[in-house]
Amino acid sequence: MPDTEMNEHQVKVWDLPTRLFHWSLVALVVVGLITGFLAPEWWMGVHLWAGYGTVLLVIFRLVWGIFGSEYSRLETFTFTPKEVIAHIREVFFLRPTHYIGHNPAGALMIFALIFILVGITLSGLLVLGGEENQGPLAGAVNYQVSALASPIHAILTITLMVLVVLHVFGVFTEMRLSGSNLIKSMIDGYKQVPDNIAAPTNRNARPLAAITAMIAFALIAGTLLWVFSTMPPSGLSKMADNKVFQSECSDCHEIYHPSLLPHASWTTLMANLDNHFGEDASLPSKKAIAITAFLANHAAEKWDTEASNRFRTVSPDAPYQISASPYWVRKHEDVTDDVFKRKGVGGKSHCKSCHQDAGTGRFDDQSIKIPKK
């Protein structure tokens, strides 16, 4: 006889913390995916907060999996591979065993999601620290490490989207086969259970123990993060102001950060000031030598930021034109000519119009603000 034809009774399965965790995680994952794939780069701050929030939720779920109520505990949905395979076979033949809490396939999906989320978080922190020179690992991770972590972060994110699709498919399949409204259950906490299924002895949650564990973890993690935060970002070099460079170059155009061109490009540019982009910008020998030395000593090779690493590759046809470099062209290919013609932008050579931190050489995504007029 199908389960839907049996007498049923309600069982309180999901406690409030578990339900809040579930829907909060759904919201943060959606925000993370949107800001990571669809939103413009200056939404990076929202993306980061979604990531930090996900970390806290995963940690809470692991702690609550030990001290939560009966069906929230990890031990109640830890199944052997044999049990998982048997359940999948039952689903294939459309006669799955009814479980009060998580079934074996659902449990496997939960552990897979947690594992992937942890991987996304760790790889994201590596990218944030090495590429963006931000976050708790900014002083411990270089650009090369972040370059390795970046594709891993992307692959794991795509894997997460696949798992989410499979999870949703599994939920609706279970609802179809069992007749239980699993979505409603994760809202009000109750499930309809056939009378012939005996519920195990219910164990109440231990919130005080959970809070104690969370506080202990926060103290340990907080201390480690504080130690890392005292380390200066590894990719940023100290650069003293150079009054000659600032005064002479700012007379005609915006000051460009030395990390935006490699050593060879700066020296070539300074050696040809008599034909400086079609104009004669010659300087007295003493000033030219001082500016050349300053630019060479702080060129792209001296930094380990995303910009410095990217702009080391220059255009063969215009080796000292920043806006001609392959990376600049690729990053701005979606910016239309109408945007560059806006009065507040002023053209492709005005970095500071959109990048509020251009003078520091950081070029953080969160600091991008394109003038509307």
N, C-alpha and C positions, 0 to 999 in steps of 0.2 A: 504494500500500500504506500503511495507517495506520502512524503512527510506532510504535505499541505492538507491531506485528508485526515490526519491524526488530530486528536485533542492536543492543544498546546497550552502552555502557561508562560507568563513573563518571568524573566530572570534578569536581575540587575547585573550587567556584565562589565560595562566600561564606567569607571569612576570619572569624576569631573576633571581631575588633572590630566588623565589620559586623553579625554575628549578635547580639552583645551590644547594639549600638545599637538594632537592630530591636525586640527584645523589651523592652528598657528603655523605649523610646519607647511601645510598646503599653501597658505598665504605667502610665507617667506620664499618658498621655492618658486612660486609664480613670479613674485617680484624679482627674484634673482635671475630667472630666465629672461624676463622682459628687459631688465636693465643690462643684462649681459649680451643679448643678441639683437634686440630691437631698438632700445632707447639710444639716444645720442651719447657720446662719450662723457659729457659733463654730468651725466646721471651716475657716474662712478661712485659718488658718495653714498647714494641710496643702495647701490649694489653691495658696497662694503658693509653697511649696516644690516642688510639682509643676510649677508654671510656670517657676521658676528652673531646675529640673532639665531641663525640655524645652529651654530656651534653650541650656544647655551641650551637650545631645545634638545639637541642630541645628548648632551651631558645629562640634562634633567631626565631624559627618558631612560638612560642607562641606570641612573640612580633609582628612579621610580620603578624600574624593572626588578629591583631588589627589595624595595620597601613599600611598594604599592599594594593595592588590593589584589585579590586572588587572580583575576584574569589579566592584570597588568604586569604580573611578574614574569620575567623571562623564562623561568623554569616551567611555566604552564604551557608555553608554546615552543619548547625546544624539542625537536623531533629528530629521529635518526634518518639517514638517507633512505633506508628501506621503507620507513613510514611515509616519507615524502613521495617516493616513487609509487607506492601503493595508492596513495590519495590521488595522484595525477592519473593513474590508471582508472580509478573509480570515476573521476570527472570525465575522462574520455568516453567511458561507457554510460555516462549520464546518471550514475547512481552513487554519488559521493556520500560518505558517512557524515552525519551531522555532528558538528563540533559546537560546543557552547561558546568557547573563546575563539582564538585563531585556529584555522585549520593548517595542516602542514605546508601547503603551498603558500598560503598567506604569511605564515611565519617565516618561510624562506625568503619571501619578498621583503619583509620588514628588515631582516638582517642584511639583505643585499642593499637595500636603500640606505641603511645606517652606514654600512661599509663604504658605499660610494660617496655619501655625503661627507664622511671623514676624509676621504681621499681628495674630494673637491676642495674642502676647507684647507687642508695642508698644502696642496699644490697652489691654491689661491694665495695663501700667505707667503709662499716662496716667490710667486710672481709679483705680489705687492711689494715685498721687501727688496728684491733684486732689480726689478724693472722700474717700479714707480718710486723706489726709495721712501716707502711709507710703511706704516704698521710696525708690529713688535719685532720683526726680523730684518728691518731696514739696515741695522748695523752689523748683521751677521751673514747676510746673503749677498752675493755679487750678481752682476747681470748674466753671467754665463750659466749660473745655476737656475735663474729664472727663465732663461731661454729653453732650458731642458724641461722645466716644470710647466711652461705655458701650453705646449701641445698636450701634455698629460691632463692638464686642467680642462682643456677643450674636449678631449676624448671622454673623460669621466662625465662631463656635463651632458654630452650627447647620450652616453650610456644611461644617465639619470632620466633623461626624457623618454628613452625606450622603456625603462623600468616603470615609469609613471604610467605610460600607455598600457603596459601589460598589467599593472596593478588595477587600473580602472576596468580593463577588460575582465580581469579575474573577479572583481567585485560584482560586476553585472552578471557574469556567468554564475557565480554562487547564488546571487539573488534569484536568478531564473530557475536554477535547479532545486534550491532549498525552499523557495517561497518566503525567505526572510528579507526584510527591508534593512540591509546593512547600513545604508546611509542614514536612515532614521535612527538606527541603533547607536551610531556614532554621534548623534545629536542629543538624544535623551538618555542614552546609556542602557536601554532595555532591549532584549532580544526575545523573540517568540521561540520557545524550545518545546519540542514534542514531549509529551508526558512520559514516554518510554525511555527517555534519556535521563539518567540520574546525575544530578549536579554534584561535584565534589564539595568537600567541606570548605566553606568560604573563610578565607583569612582576611581580616581587616587590614587596612593600610596602616603604616607606621610613619606618619608625617613628621614627627619629631626626629626620628632617626634619619629620615630623608633630608630634612633641613640641616641637621648636623653634618651629614656627609657633604652636602652642597657647600656649606660654609667652609669646611675643611679643604675641599677642592679649590674654592675661590681664593683662600689664603695662599695655598701652594702655587696655584696658577698665577695669581696676582703678583706674588713675589718674583716669580720667574719673568713675567712680562715687565715688571718694573726694572729688573736687572738688564734685560734686553733694551728697554727704552732709554737707558742711560748711555747706550752706545751710539755715537753719531752715525748717521747714514753712511754706509761704506762707499757709495758711488759719488758723493759730493766732495769736492776739494775746496779748501779755503782759498779765497781769491781777494786780495786787497784791492781797494779802489785805485785806479790809475788815472790821475787827473789829465794827463796829456792825451791819453786815448779817448777819454770821455769828452774833453773839450774840443779836440780837433775833429773827431768823427761825428759828433752830434751837431756840428755846424751845418752839415749837409743832409744827414739822414738819421734814422733811428739807430741807436746803439745795439749791436748784435752780440749775444753772448759768445765768448771765444769757443765754447764747446760745440758750436754748430758747424764748424769746419775743421778738417784735420790740419796738422802742422804744415804739410806741403802746400795746401791751398792758401793758407794765410801768408806764408812767405812769398808765394808767387804773386798774390794780390798786392802785397806791399811793395814788391819789386817793380810793379808796373803801374804806379800811381799816376804816371803821366797819361795813361789811357784807362782811367777808372770808370768802367761802364760808359765809355764814350766821352768822358770829361777829363780834364786835367786837374788832378787832385794832389799835385806834387807838394811835398812838405820839406822843410829844412832837414838836412841829413840827420842831425841829432835827434829830432822828434821822430822821424821815420824809423830810425834804429830802435828807439825806446819802445815805440808802439809795436814794431815787429817782434821784439823780444818778449813783450808782454803777451801778445797773441800766441806766439809759439809755445811759451811756457804754460799756457792755459788752454791749449787746443784740445780737440776732441779726444786725443789719445790720453790726456791727463785726467779724464773723467770716466765714470762708469755708470752714467745715467742712460735711460732709454734713448734720449735725443743724441747724446754723444756717440753711442754705439751705432745708431742708425745713420747719422750724418757723416760718418767716416767714409762711407761710400758716396762719391760725388759723381756728377755727370761728366763724362769724358769731354763733352763739348763745352761745358761751362763749369770747370772745376772749382771756382770760387763764387758761384752763384747758389745761395742756399735754396732758393725756391725752384732750382732746376734739378736738385738732387732726386734720385729715384724715390726715396722715402717720402720726401715732401710732396712730390707729385701724387704718389699713391694715397697718402693720408688726406689730401685735399681734392681728390678726384670727384667727390660728391658735392663740393662747394661750387656753386654756379658763379658765373662771371658777374651776375647781378649783385651777389653778396659782396664781392670784392670792390664793386663800384659804389657801394654805400658810403656815405660821407663819414660815418663812424668807423669804417674799416680803412678806406683810403688806398686799397691796393694790396697786392700779394707781398709786398716788402714790409708791411706794417704788422709785425708779429704781436706787438703789445696791444693792438686794437682788440684782439680776441683772446690772447693768452695773457691773463693778468699777471702771471708769474714769469713771463719771458725773460725778465732781467736777471732772474736767479739761475736760469738754465734748466729748471725742473720740468716745466711744461706739464704739470699735473692735469689729468683729465677734468678734475673738479674745478679747475681754475679757468676753464674755457667759458667765455661768455661772448657770443657773437652779437654785435650791435644790430638792432632792428632797423635803424635808419642810417 
